[in-house]
Amino acid sequence: MTTQNQLLARAAARNNAEWCAAMSRSHGLVSAFETQAWAAPARTPPFYPDAVTLVPEAAVEALVPRIDITSVGASVKDSFADLDLTDANFQVLFEAQWIHRPASAPAIAPDLSWNVADDPDTVRAWSLAWDNGNGNPDLFRPELLDEPATFVLAGRSACGRVVAGAVANRSDQVVGISNIFALDGGPDAAWPGVLDAMCRMFPTLPVVGYEHGDDLAVAVRHGFEPVGPLRIWLHGWCSDRMDTSGV
């Protein structure tokens, strides 16, 4: 990994941890940043890690006691894919890549109208579209509107229905994107609108996130490059605790 990629991976990890902290706050949970990792002492919302490492080779003996492993399902985002948590009864759920795209306009024009959700009803409509009947319609709450660095992006059809979306989280150096979806066409259909919104809202900030599998290939098609590996570790096996949606 080049020095530049190392810096980008660190910036992406920090940004992602800040988003996880915001998501936890929206559910009434406290968490804390320390030098090596962000962590929440109580179980975080579904699909979200209980800890995110911020530097390479974080100390496992200091990290694991900061989260709740008393029941199956705690998870750690190993941001540099360099930890071994097997002795603490964790197993690797999946591996992924941090991704980066320089600040620039998208190559493909969006075909939906995109804006930022600014009221509880729009957040609810966004959440229902994101969930698409999969059983977690209340994961994204109106309290996210109180997070000044978080932006729920809604792509609307001609009739005004939310049919695509993503979440943007701004840091000092980058803006992170997660939870990308489109009811018709998947992430490939959503990325042009998301990138167009990022260019308008944050014209000087590069875009970061993480993806794997087919979603990584889609991101690369839209101008991203992988800048470093990460792993998600799961405590025991609990298939409904985490999925691979890139949160």
C-alpha positions, 0 to 999 in steps of 0.5 A: 500500500502506498503512503497516499493510499495509507493516508486515504484509508485512515481518512476513510476509517475515521470518517466511517467511525464518525458515521457509526457514532452518529448512527449510534447517537440517533438510537440513544447510544453513547460511544467514544473515540480513543487514539486507536479505535472508536467503540460503543459499550452497548450493542449498536444498531443492526448492521453496524459495528461495535468498534472501528479501528482508526490506526493499523495494528490496534491493540486487541487487548485494549479494544475488545473490553470496550464492547459488549461481547456477553452475547453473540453478535458483537462486531469489529471493523478491522479497518486495516485487515491486520488484527487477529480476533480469533482468540476472543471468539471472533470470526471474519464475516467478510473482507472489503476494500476502502474506496476513494474517488477524487473530487469531480463531477460524475461521468454519467448524468443522473436521471432522478431528482436528488435532494437532502432529506430535511424533515421526519416524513422524508427520512421515513420515506427514505428508510422504507425505500432503503429497507424495501420490505426486509424488516428494518424500516425503523433503522434510520430515525429522524434524530439523524436530522440533528447530526450536522455532518450527516446528510440523507440523500433521496433520489426521487422519481418524476412523481416524487416517490423516493426510489434511490438514496445514500447517506453522506457523512462529511469529515474535514478531509473527505465525505463518506458515502454508505447505504447506496441503493436504488429500487430499480437498477441497484447501486449502478443506478444510484451512483450518478445521482449520489456523485452529482449531489456530492459535486454540488454539495462538497465540490472540493472533497474526495469521496470515500467509502467501502465496498466488496464483491459486485458492489466494489466492481460497480464503484470502480466503474463510477470512478473509484479506486481501492485504497486498502483492505478491511475486515469485519469480524463477528463474535460467534455466528449470528447471521442477522446481526450484520449484512454486507451492505457497506454501512 
